[in-house]
Amino acid sequence: MRSPSPALEAAVQALARRDLSSGGLAEWLERRGVPADERAEVIATLLGAGYLDDARFAEERARRLADRGYGDAAIRFDLERKGVAEELAERALAALLPEPERAQELARRFGGGLRAARTLERKGFARGSLEQALPEVVAQDPQAGLG
């Protein structure tokens, strides 16, 4: 039996420290000078063994970011940056509590008002979610941005 390649061993060690998407792992391997054909082989091996699962990664990452108060736009951007396919990112977002409901909960926690609206806006919440969570604030100046 042949021993695992150094690239495979390094990838397994990287995954032991933190979860990565297949795209994220490919970038990590590329930065370490692993040739494209070897990167593809490592990723295929890890996908086949269940060490890499982009759907699982996307769902867990989206849930963690939502728990930290981020809106759908910020979560989508983060997942894209981490190498998650758009379809998987959308599926992960669909598994979350709907954004307007998360916005309402956070607005209550932040005490409402303009400050809460600006915080939610910075955290990637859509204008429609802000309108539902803080209608009185958005109604004060519907044309202008909050920030």
C-alpha positions as CSV (number, residue, x, y, z in Angstrom):
1,M,0.0,0.0,0.0
2,R,1.3,3.4,-1.0
3,S,1.7,6.1,1.7
4,P,-0.3,9.3,1.4
5,S,1.2,12.2,-0.5
6,P,2.6,15.1,1.5
7,A,-0.1,17.3,0.0
8,L,-2.8,14.9,1.3
9,E,-1.3,14.7,4.7
10,A,-1.1,18.5,4.9
11,A,-4.7,18.8,3.7
12,V,-5.9,16.4,6.4
13,Q,-4.0,18.3,9.0
14,A,-5.5,21.6,7.8
15,L,-9.0,20.1,8.0
16,A,-8.3,18.9,11.5
17,R,-7.7,22.5,12.5
18,R,-10.8,24.0,10.7
19,D,-13.5,23.0,8.3
20,L,-12.9,24.2,4.7
21,S,-14.9,24.0,1.5
22,S,-13.3,22.1,-1.4
23,G,-12.7,25.5,-3.1
24,G,-11.1,26.8,0.1
25,L,-8.9,23.8,0.4
26,A,-7.9,24.1,-3.3
27,E,-6.8,27.7,-2.7
28,W,-4.9,26.7,0.5
29,L,-3.1,23.9,-1.4
30,E,-2.3,26.3,-4.3
31,R,-0.8,28.8,-1.9
32,R,1.5,26.0,-0.7
33,G,2.7,25.3,-4.3
34,V,0.8,22.0,-4.8
35,P,0.4,21.5,-8.6
36,A,-3.2,21.6,-10.0
37,D,-3.4,17.8,-10.9
38,E,-2.3,16.9,-7.3
39,R,-4.7,19.4,-5.8
40,A,-7.6,17.8,-7.8
41,E,-6.5,14.3,-6.6
42,V,-6.3,15.4,-3.0
43,I,-9.7,17.0,-3.1
44,A,-11.3,14.0,-4.9
45,T,-9.8,11.7,-2.3
46,L,-11.1,13.8,0.6
47,L,-14.5,14.3,-0.9
48,G,-14.8,10.5,-1.4
49,A,-13.7,9.9,2.2
50,G,-16.2,12.4,3.5
51,Y,-13.6,14.7,5.0
52,L,-14.8,17.4,2.6
53,D,-18.5,18.2,2.2
54,D,-19.3,21.6,0.8
55,A,-23.0,21.4,1.6
56,R,-22.2,20.6,5.3
57,F,-19.6,23.3,5.4
58,A,-22.0,25.9,3.9
59,E,-24.8,25.0,6.3
60,E,-22.6,25.1,9.4
61,R,-20.9,28.3,8.3
62,A,-24.2,30.0,7.5
63,R,-25.7,29.0,10.8
64,R,-22.7,30.3,12.8
65,L,-22.7,33.6,10.9
66,A,-26.5,34.0,11.4
67,D,-26.0,33.2,15.1
68,R,-23.5,36.1,15.2
69,G,-26.1,38.5,13.8
70,Y,-25.3,38.6,10.1
71,G,-27.8,39.1,7.3
72,D,-28.2,37.0,4.2
73,A,-26.1,39.3,2.0
74,A,-23.1,39.1,4.4
75,I,-23.5,35.4,4.7
76,R,-23.8,34.9,1.0
77,F,-20.6,37.0,0.4
78,D,-18.7,35.1,3.1
79,L,-19.7,31.7,1.6
80,E,-18.7,32.8,-1.9
81,R,-15.4,34.0,-0.6
82,K,-14.8,30.6,1.1
83,G,-15.3,28.9,-2.3
84,V,-18.9,27.6,-1.8
85,A,-20.9,27.2,-5.0
86,E,-23.9,29.6,-5.3
87,E,-26.4,26.8,-5.3
88,L,-25.1,25.4,-2.0
89,A,-24.9,28.9,-0.5
90,E,-28.6,29.5,-1.4
91,R,-29.6,26.1,0.1
92,A,-27.7,27.0,3.3
93,L,-29.5,30.3,3.5
94,A,-32.8,28.7,3.0
95,A,-32.2,26.4,6.0
96,L,-31.9,29.4,8.3
97,L,-34.6,31.3,10.1
98,P,-35.9,33.8,7.5
99,E,-33.9,37.0,7.5
100,P,-36.8,39.3,8.4
101,E,-37.4,37.2,11.6
102,R,-33.7,37.3,12.5
103,A,-33.8,41.1,11.9
104,Q,-36.8,41.6,14.2
105,E,-35.1,39.6,17.0
106,L,-31.8,41.5,16.6
107,A,-33.6,44.9,16.4
108,R,-35.3,44.1,19.7
109,R,-32.0,43.0,21.3
110,F,-30.3,46.2,20.0
111,G,-33.2,48.4,21.5
112,G,-34.7,49.5,18.2
113,G,-34.2,52.9,16.6
114,L,-31.8,54.2,14.1
115,R,-28.8,52.7,15.8
116,A,-30.2,49.2,15.5
117,A,-31.2,49.8,11.9
118,R,-27.7,51.0,11.0
119,T,-26.2,48.0,12.8
120,L,-28.4,45.6,10.9
121,E,-27.6,47.3,7.6
122,R,-23.9,47.0,8.3
123,K,-24.3,43.3,9.1
124,G,-25.8,42.6,5.6
125,F,-29.6,42.7,6.2
126,A,-31.7,43.6,3.2
127,R,-33.8,46.8,3.2
128,G,-37.0,44.8,3.2
129,S,-35.9,43.1,6.4
130,L,-35.1,46.4,8.0
131,E,-38.5,47.7,6.9
132,Q,-40.2,44.8,8.6
133,A,-38.1,44.9,11.8
134,L,-38.0,48.7,12.2
135,P,-40.8,50.3,10.1
136,E,-40.9,53.5,12.0
137,V,-37.2,54.2,11.4
138,V,-37.2,53.3,7.7
139,A,-40.5,55.4,7.2
140,Q,-38.7,58.5,8.6
141,D,-36.6,58.7,5.4
142,P,-37.6,56.0,2.9
143,Q,-35.4,57.3,0.0
144,A,-32.2,57.9,1.9
145,G,-29.8,55.2,3.0
146,L,-29.6,54.6,6.7
147,G,-25.8,54.9,6.9
